[in-house]
């Protein structure tokens, strides 16, 4: 199971805790265009609304350090999720975050460190040993989210009917917002452009 | 007043022929086209050049922005840079090193010129004629240029020039450019840039090779010197000092910036006449220079509002520039051998003040410049033989002020995107002992065989009483 499938499953599992039945749920798909960037990948798209209740998953969600990169580059999770930071490289890595003000230390291949994100927000992940490495943990108060692929496409399934604010976050561009109304059993398509 | 003789040079008598030879050799460096940028952006030379290295208005903005496109976005840069630190580290400074990047590939380029050289030069009553001297190559330049993150840029050039003199030939190696620029530090954008190193100052950029179709800039403005040197050393020019003429290259610092999109200012300090005994500058006083310019119409200096066009050399614009240069040659003694015997001269203080004009009218580009130079020349008489330390005692005979005026006008015309013509007229009234009046006409035809390969024919003809000329038939390519 790859990272994206895992995220989809987590988001769906969280949604299944809500009262609406799955058969009544809608689907939101679309494209986020990152103007001026080489790729539209790694944009976190979420559906937000007041009063959404979420429950963090029981098992930690993994963020790896592999081939000198944080993988995934952008990891959305619900508030209260524990993220497990792995090291799959043959060199030691470090993880710290200037926003959350934690430093998990430095560890070798095969080991991991956990951190629980209790507050929503965007948390940059950096490595003191390799300053070029950068990743992001995006903590949300909604279980409905996805990450765009290289072309900027995304899909959020099992969304209960209602009106939401679609928020698109990019590390390099200004966030974009759009109101979305989800109807029972009907897909909704969104196209949004982000710029500097 | 007795002054130790710091340096001694034997000068050729200053007649028209010698003047012509020297003026050809010093009329500006020949670089400023960097194919590495074509690789970085996966774009043709024509994006920035009318006929390389002559820049079009967009290329001028690219240069002034520190070798960056106006409003450059990540997707414009096809050659991904190597990050030396993630952007997130900016928030941690000063507890960490500020993040930056380097080019993904070594940004090296090569620029080579093959020349068929012919000339006639009269010197000391003797006429020297050269017919079809194949200088293959005449020059090979190795260039590097690019950016280092968001606020740093660099440009360098090493030139290998094949020369022949007094029965010997070989390649002279010269570092023509080695500059490092801080572009808009502290978020100041194009309003403030600091350039350090060996570079072409803004006071002569507008009339230099990067803005003219011809092989060099106007010799009358860039190469005339009231005191001239021989014996393998140059007085000023681009070897270790700002020179007595307007310099096409200096070793120093320069601040420049663009205000309100269309106002360009610059000011700098540079090594003056040199070298000294153990230093590149002969004295501690630095030459100072500055220029202001304003552009009406066309693309602004910062390239804002750029709309690409298939005829990107065309625009309707007028740019006016005012410049000034002050040099201090005190302590730098030059021996000049002339018709009146040996003279020992010190150019104690010299100034150059002038203006330049750059007019674009569709396919025609008219470039013109005027300069008035003033030199305070101190004359010394030599006494006795060499002292204990090899010094010679000098006695000041007097100080005289000399003023010269010079101007040029050049028209470059795009006949077709691959075919260009140019003609330049230069005039110099030296008003001093050192050289006769100088008038020259320079027609040129250039054909772009490819965007990075050009052939040109150029004729440099002295007018008036002189029959001196230079004919260049050349093939130049860069990659």
HADDOCK unambig.tbl for C-alpha pairs under 7 A between the chains (distance, minus, plus):
assign (segid A and resid 36 and name CA) (segid B and resid 73 and name CA) 5.00 0.50 0.50
assign (segid A and resid 36 and name CA) (segid B and resid 74 and name CA) 5.80 0.50 0.50
assign (segid A and resid 36 and name CA) (segid B and resid 75 and name CA) 5.38 0.50 0.50
assign (segid A and resid 37 and name CA) (segid B and resid 73 and name CA) 6.67 0.50 0.50
assign (segid A and resid 37 and name CA) (segid B and resid 74 and name CA) 5.02 0.50 0.50
assign (segid A and resid 37 and name CA) (segid B and resid 75 and name CA) 4.79 0.50 0.50
assign (segid A and resid 38 and name CA) (segid B and resid 74 and name CA) 6.09 0.50 0.50
assign (segid A and resid 38 and name CA) (segid B and resid 75 and name CA) 4.31 0.50 0.50
assign (segid A and resid 131 and name CA) (segid B and resid 84 and name CA) 6.76 0.50 0.50
assign (segid A and resid 131 and name CA) (segid B and resid 85 and name CA) 4.53 0.50 0.50
assign (segid A and resid 131 and name CA) (segid B and resid 86 and name CA) 5.87 0.50 0.50
assign (segid A and resid 132 and name CA) (segid B and resid 83 and name CA) 5.56 0.50 0.50
assign (segid A and resid 132 and name CA) (segid B and resid 84 and name CA) 5.56 0.50 0.50
assign (segid A and resid 132 and name CA) (segid B and resid 85 and name CA) 4.09 0.50 0.50
assign (segid A and resid 132 and name CA) (segid B and resid 86 and name CA) 4.51 0.50 0.50
assign (segid A and resid 133 and name CA) (segid B and resid 86 and name CA) 6.07 0.50 0.50
assign (segid A and resid 134 and name CA) (segid B and resid 86 and name CA) 5.90 0.50 0.50
